[in-house]
Amino acid sequence: MPDRRLIFLLNVAQRRLQRYLAAQRPKGGVTPSQTGLLFVLGKRDGVLMSEAGAALDLGMPGISGLADRMVEAGLIAKRADPDDGRA
C-alpha cells in the first residue's frame, strides 16, 4: 500500500504550484488548464471533447466550459464533426 503521507504531500504540492502559476500569470494570459488543452490539441488537432476531457481528467461539464472560455478568448475554434452531428 502506498504511503498515504506521500500522496497527501504530492496533492498539497500540486495545489501550491497551481496557485503560484496562477499568481504569476499576466492579466489575460493563458491559464494552466488552458495550456493543458492546448497541449492536447497540439498532439491531435480536432480531438473530440470527450477525449480531451479524458486526457485532462475533466468531466463533460468541465471540458465544455473550458473549451467555451477558450473559444471566447480566441484561443481555439470549435467545429462540428461532419460524420457525427452530435460531436
Phi and psi in radians as a Rosetta constraint file:
Dihedral C 1 N 2 CA 2 C 2 CIRCULARHARMONIC -1.137 0.35
Dihedral N 2 CA 2 C 2 N 3 CIRCULARHARMONIC 2.674 0.35
Dihedral C 2 N 3 CA 3 C 3 CIRCULARHARMONIC -1.193 0.35
Dihedral N 3 CA 3 C 3 N 4 CIRCULARHARMONIC 2.010 0.35
Dihedral C 3 N 4 CA 4 C 4 CIRCULARHARMONIC -1.087 0.35
Dihedral N 4 CA 4 C 4 N 5 CIRCULARHARMONIC -0.551 0.35
Dihedral C 4 N 5 CA 5 C 5 CIRCULARHARMONIC -1.127 0.35
Dihedral N 5 CA 5 C 5 N 6 CIRCULARHARMONIC -0.716 0.35
Dihedral C 5 N 6 CA 6 C 6 CIRCULARHARMONIC -1.078 0.35
Dihedral N 6 CA 6 C 6 N 7 CIRCULARHARMONIC -0.769 0.35
Dihedral C 6 N 7 CA 7 C 7 CIRCULARHARMONIC -1.096 0.35
Dihedral N 7 CA 7 C 7 N 8 CIRCULARHARMONIC -0.759 0.35
Dihedral C 7 N 8 CA 8 C 8 CIRCULARHARMONIC -1.035 0.35
Dihedral N 8 CA 8 C 8 N 9 CIRCULARHARMONIC -0.833 0.35
Dihedral C 8 N 9 CA 9 C 9 CIRCULARHARMONIC -1.147 0.35
Dihedral N 9 CA 9 C 9 N 10 CIRCULARHARMONIC -0.610 0.35
Dihedral C 9 N 10 CA 10 C 10 CIRCULARHARMONIC -1.124 0.35
Dihedral N 10 CA 10 C 10 N 11 CIRCULARHARMONIC -0.709 0.35
Dihedral C 10 N 11 CA 11 C 11 CIRCULARHARMONIC -1.128 0.35
Dihedral N 11 CA 11 C 11 N 12 CIRCULARHARMONIC -0.748 0.35
Dihedral C 11 N 12 CA 12 C 12 CIRCULARHARMONIC -1.069 0.35
Dihedral N 12 CA 12 C 12 N 13 CIRCULARHARMONIC -0.797 0.35
Dihedral C 12 N 13 CA 13 C 13 CIRCULARHARMONIC -1.069 0.35
Dihedral N 13 CA 13 C 13 N 14 CIRCULARHARMONIC -0.718 0.35
Dihedral C 13 N 14 CA 14 C 14 CIRCULARHARMONIC -1.088 0.35
Dihedral N 14 CA 14 C 14 N 15 CIRCULARHARMONIC -0.802 0.35
Dihedral C 14 N 15 CA 15 C 15 CIRCULARHARMONIC -1.109 0.35
Dihedral N 15 CA 15 C 15 N 16 CIRCULARHARMONIC -0.716 0.35
Dihedral C 15 N 16 CA 16 C 16 CIRCULARHARMONIC -1.139 0.35
Dihedral N 16 CA 16 C 16 N 17 CIRCULARHARMONIC -0.714 0.35
Dihedral C 16 N 17 CA 17 C 17 CIRCULARHARMONIC -1.122 0.35
Dihedral N 17 CA 17 C 17 N 18 CIRCULARHARMONIC -0.723 0.35
Dihedral C 17 N 18 CA 18 C 18 CIRCULARHARMONIC -1.093 0.35
Dihedral N 18 CA 18 C 18 N 19 CIRCULARHARMONIC -0.738 0.35
Dihedral C 18 N 19 CA 19 C 19 CIRCULARHARMONIC -1.126 0.35
Dihedral N 19 CA 19 C 19 N 20 CIRCULARHARMONIC -0.722 0.35
Dihedral C 19 N 20 CA 20 C 20 CIRCULARHARMONIC -1.085 0.35
Dihedral N 20 CA 20 C 20 N 21 CIRCULARHARMONIC -0.827 0.35
Dihedral C 20 N 21 CA 21 C 21 CIRCULARHARMONIC -1.108 0.35
Dihedral N 21 CA 21 C 21 N 22 CIRCULARHARMONIC -0.676 0.35
Dihedral C 21 N 22 CA 22 C 22 CIRCULARHARMONIC -1.114 0.35
Dihedral N 22 CA 22 C 22 N 23 CIRCULARHARMONIC -0.667 0.35
Dihedral C 22 N 23 CA 23 C 23 CIRCULARHARMONIC -1.228 0.35
Dihedral N 23 CA 23 C 23 N 24 CIRCULARHARMONIC -0.514 0.35
Dihedral C 23 N 24 CA 24 C 24 CIRCULARHARMONIC -1.443 0.35
Dihedral N 24 CA 24 C 24 N 25 CIRCULARHARMONIC -0.269 0.35
Dihedral C 24 N 25 CA 25 C 25 CIRCULARHARMONIC -1.216 0.35
Dihedral N 25 CA 25 C 25 N 26 CIRCULARHARMONIC 2.267 0.35
Dihedral C 25 N 26 CA 26 C 26 CIRCULARHARMONIC -1.132 0.35
Dihedral N 26 CA 26 C 26 N 27 CIRCULARHARMONIC 2.631 0.35
Dihedral C 26 N 27 CA 27 C 27 CIRCULARHARMONIC -0.986 0.35
Dihedral N 27 CA 27 C 27 N 28 CIRCULARHARMONIC 2.230 0.35
Dihedral C 27 N 28 CA 28 C 28 CIRCULARHARMONIC 1.471 0.35
Dihedral N 28 CA 28 C 28 N 29 CIRCULARHARMONIC 0.051 0.35
Dihedral C 28 N 29 CA 29 C 29 CIRCULARHARMONIC -1.352 0.35
Dihedral N 29 CA 29 C 29 N 30 CIRCULARHARMONIC 3.021 0.35
Dihedral C 29 N 30 CA 30 C 30 CIRCULARHARMONIC -1.358 0.35
Dihedral N 30 CA 30 C 30 N 31 CIRCULARHARMONIC 2.328 0.35
Dihedral C 30 N 31 CA 31 C 31 CIRCULARHARMONIC -1.399 0.35
Dihedral N 31 CA 31 C 31 N 32 CIRCULARHARMONIC 2.863 0.35
Dihedral C 31 N 32 CA 32 C 32 CIRCULARHARMONIC -1.019 0.35
Dihedral N 32 CA 32 C 32 N 33 CIRCULARHARMONIC -0.672 0.35
Dihedral C 32 N 33 CA 33 C 33 CIRCULARHARMONIC -1.135 0.35
Dihedral N 33 CA 33 C 33 N 34 CIRCULARHARMONIC -0.723 0.35
Dihedral C 33 N 34 CA 34 C 34 CIRCULARHARMONIC -1.127 0.35
Dihedral N 34 CA 34 C 34 N 35 CIRCULARHARMONIC -0.676 0.35
Dihedral C 34 N 35 CA 35 C 35 CIRCULARHARMONIC -1.059 0.35
Dihedral N 35 CA 35 C 35 N 36 CIRCULARHARMONIC -0.720 0.35
Dihedral C 35 N 36 CA 36 C 36 CIRCULARHARMONIC -1.035 0.35
Dihedral N 36 CA 36 C 36 N 37 CIRCULARHARMONIC -0.794 0.35
Dihedral C 36 N 37 CA 37 C 37 CIRCULARHARMONIC -1.163 0.35
Dihedral N 37 CA 37 C 37 N 38 CIRCULARHARMONIC -0.639 0.35
Dihedral C 37 N 38 CA 38 C 38 CIRCULARHARMONIC -1.115 0.35
Dihedral N 38 CA 38 C 38 N 39 CIRCULARHARMONIC -0.653 0.35
Dihedral C 38 N 39 CA 39 C 39 CIRCULARHARMONIC -1.107 0.35
Dihedral N 39 CA 39 C 39 N 40 CIRCULARHARMONIC -0.753 0.35
Dihedral C 39 N 40 CA 40 C 40 CIRCULARHARMONIC -1.060 0.35
Dihedral N 40 CA 40 C 40 N 41 CIRCULARHARMONIC -0.798 0.35
Dihedral C 40 N 41 CA 41 C 41 CIRCULARHARMONIC -1.210 0.35
Dihedral N 41 CA 41 C 41 N 42 CIRCULARHARMONIC -0.506 0.35
Dihedral C 41 N 42 CA 42 C 42 CIRCULARHARMONIC -1.154 0.35
Dihedral N 42 CA 42 C 42 N 43 CIRCULARHARMONIC -0.567 0.35
Dihedral C 42 N 43 CA 43 C 43 CIRCULARHARMONIC -1.364 0.35
Dihedral N 43 CA 43 C 43 N 44 CIRCULARHARMONIC -0.627 0.35
Dihedral C 43 N 44 CA 44 C 44 CIRCULARHARMONIC -2.611 0.35
Dihedral N 44 CA 44 C 44 N 45 CIRCULARHARMONIC 1.643 0.35
Dihedral C 44 N 45 CA 45 C 45 CIRCULARHARMONIC -1.141 0.35
Dihedral N 45 CA 45 C 45 N 46 CIRCULARHARMONIC 2.414 0.35
Dihedral C 45 N 46 CA 46 C 46 CIRCULARHARMONIC 1.492 0.35
Dihedral N 46 CA 46 C 46 N 47 CIRCULARHARMONIC 0.295 0.35
Dihedral C 46 N 47 CA 47 C 47 CIRCULARHARMONIC -1.083 0.35
Dihedral N 47 CA 47 C 47 N 48 CIRCULARHARMONIC 2.536 0.35
Dihedral C 47 N 48 CA 48 C 48 CIRCULARHARMONIC -1.213 0.35
Dihedral N 48 CA 48 C 48 N 49 CIRCULARHARMONIC 2.657 0.35
Dihedral C 48 N 49 CA 49 C 49 CIRCULARHARMONIC -1.009 0.35
Dihedral N 49 CA 49 C 49 N 50 CIRCULARHARMONIC -0.725 0.35
Dihedral C 49 N 50 CA 50 C 50 CIRCULARHARMONIC -1.115 0.35
Dihedral N 50 CA 50 C 50 N 51 CIRCULARHARMONIC -0.657 0.35
Dihedral C 50 N 51 CA 51 C 51 CIRCULARHARMONIC -1.221 0.35
Dihedral N 51 CA 51 C 51 N 52 CIRCULARHARMONIC -0.714 0.35
Dihedral C 51 N 52 CA 52 C 52 CIRCULARHARMONIC -1.120 0.35
Dihedral N 52 CA 52 C 52 N 53 CIRCULARHARMONIC -0.729 0.35
Dihedral C 52 N 53 CA 53 C 53 CIRCULARHARMONIC -1.089 0.35
Dihedral N 53 CA 53 C 53 N 54 CIRCULARHARMONIC -0.718 0.35
Dihedral C 53 N 54 CA 54 C 54 CIRCULARHARMONIC -1.132 0.35
Dihedral N 54 CA 54 C 54 N 55 CIRCULARHARMONIC -0.691 0.35
Dihedral C 54 N 55 CA 55 C 55 CIRCULARHARMONIC -1.144 0.35
Dihedral N 55 CA 55 C 55 N 56 CIRCULARHARMONIC -0.545 0.35
Dihedral C 55 N 56 CA 56 C 56 CIRCULARHARMONIC -1.762 0.35
Dihedral N 56 CA 56 C 56 N 57 CIRCULARHARMONIC 0.063 0.35
Dihedral C 56 N 57 CA 57 C 57 CIRCULARHARMONIC 1.052 0.35
Dihedral N 57 CA 57 C 57 N 58 CIRCULARHARMONIC 0.776 0.35
Dihedral C 57 N 58 CA 58 C 58 CIRCULARHARMONIC -2.096 0.35
Dihedral N 58 CA 58 C 58 N 59 CIRCULARHARMONIC 2.502 0.35
Dihedral C 58 N 59 CA 59 C 59 CIRCULARHARMONIC -1.338 0.35
Dihedral N 59 CA 59 C 59 N 60 CIRCULARHARMONIC 3.060 0.35
Dihedral C 59 N 60 CA 60 C 60 CIRCULARHARMONIC -1.030 0.35
Dihedral N 60 CA 60 C 60 N 61 CIRCULARHARMONIC -0.749 0.35
Dihedral C 60 N 61 CA 61 C 61 CIRCULARHARMONIC -1.088 0.35
Dihedral N 61 CA 61 C 61 N 62 CIRCULARHARMONIC -0.653 0.35
Dihedral C 61 N 62 CA 62 C 62 CIRCULARHARMONIC -1.193 0.35
Dihedral N 62 CA 62 C 62 N 63 CIRCULARHARMONIC -0.817 0.35
Dihedral C 62 N 63 CA 63 C 63 CIRCULARHARMONIC -1.238 0.35
Dihedral N 63 CA 63 C 63 N 64 CIRCULARHARMONIC -0.580 0.35
Dihedral C 63 N 64 CA 64 C 64 CIRCULARHARMONIC -1.128 0.35
Dihedral N 64 CA 64 C 64 N 65 CIRCULARHARMONIC -0.815 0.35
Dihedral C 64 N 65 CA 65 C 65 CIRCULARHARMONIC -1.121 0.35
Dihedral N 65 CA 65 C 65 N 66 CIRCULARHARMONIC -0.745 0.35
Dihedral C 65 N 66 CA 66 C 66 CIRCULARHARMONIC -1.065 0.35
Dihedral N 66 CA 66 C 66 N 67 CIRCULARHARMONIC -0.826 0.35
Dihedral C 66 N 67 CA 67 C 67 CIRCULARHARMONIC -1.099 0.35
Dihedral N 67 CA 67 C 67 N 68 CIRCULARHARMONIC -0.733 0.35
Dihedral C 67 N 68 CA 68 C 68 CIRCULARHARMONIC -1.071 0.35
Dihedral N 68 CA 68 C 68 N 69 CIRCULARHARMONIC -0.744 0.35
Dihedral C 68 N 69 CA 69 C 69 CIRCULARHARMONIC -1.132 0.35
Dihedral N 69 CA 69 C 69 N 70 CIRCULARHARMONIC -0.632 0.35
Dihedral C 69 N 70 CA 70 C 70 CIRCULARHARMONIC -1.262 0.35
Dihedral N 70 CA 70 C 70 N 71 CIRCULARHARMONIC -0.583 0.35
Dihedral C 70 N 71 CA 71 C 71 CIRCULARHARMONIC -1.131 0.35
Dihedral N 71 CA 71 C 71 N 72 CIRCULARHARMONIC -0.793 0.35
Dihedral C 71 N 72 CA 72 C 72 CIRCULARHARMONIC -1.068 0.35
Dihedral N 72 CA 72 C 72 N 73 CIRCULARHARMONIC -0.609 0.35
Dihedral C 72 N 73 CA 73 C 73 CIRCULARHARMONIC -1.408 0.35
Dihedral N 73 CA 73 C 73 N 74 CIRCULARHARMONIC -0.086 0.35
Dihedral C 73 N 74 CA 74 C 74 CIRCULARHARMONIC 1.343 0.35
Dihedral N 74 CA 74 C 74 N 75 CIRCULARHARMONIC 0.348 0.35
Dihedral C 74 N 75 CA 75 C 75 CIRCULARHARMONIC -1.507 0.35
Dihedral N 75 CA 75 C 75 N 76 CIRCULARHARMONIC -0.549 0.35
Dihedral C 75 N 76 CA 76 C 76 CIRCULARHARMONIC -2.437 0.35
Dihedral N 76 CA 76 C 76 N 77 CIRCULARHARMONIC 2.944 0.35
Dihedral C 76 N 77 CA 77 C 77 CIRCULARHARMONIC -2.220 0.35
Dihedral N 77 CA 77 C 77 N 78 CIRCULARHARMONIC 2.413 0.35
Dihedral C 77 N 78 CA 78 C 78 CIRCULARHARMONIC -1.634 0.35
Dihedral N 78 CA 78 C 78 N 79 CIRCULARHARMONIC 2.501 0.35
Dihedral C 78 N 79 CA 79 C 79 CIRCULARHARMONIC -2.476 0.35
Dihedral N 79 CA 79 C 79 N 80 CIRCULARHARMONIC 2.609 0.35
Dihedral C 79 N 80 CA 80 C 80 CIRCULARHARMONIC -1.321 0.35
Dihedral N 80 CA 80 C 80 N 81 CIRCULARHARMONIC 2.578 0.35
Dihedral C 80 N 81 CA 81 C 81 CIRCULARHARMONIC -1.367 0.35
Dihedral N 81 CA 81 C 81 N 82 CIRCULARHARMONIC 2.126 0.35
Dihedral C 81 N 82 CA 82 C 82 CIRCULARHARMONIC -1.142 0.35
Dihedral N 82 CA 82 C 82 N 83 CIRCULARHARMONIC -0.393 0.35
Dihedral C 82 N 83 CA 83 C 83 CIRCULARHARMONIC -1.599 0.35
Dihedral N 83 CA 83 C 83 N 84 CIRCULARHARMONIC -0.305 0.35
Dihedral C 83 N 84 CA 84 C 84 CIRCULARHARMONIC -2.449 0.35
Dihedral N 84 CA 84 C 84 N 85 CIRCULARHARMONIC 1.874 0.35
Dihedral C 84 N 85 CA 85 C 85 CIRCULARHARMONIC -1.089 0.35
Dihedral N 85 CA 85 C 85 N 86 CIRCULARHARMONIC -0.338 0.35
Dihedral C 85 N 86 CA 86 C 86 CIRCULARHARMONIC -1.435 0.35
Dihedral N 86 CA 86 C 86 N 87 CIRCULARHARMONIC -0.349 0.35
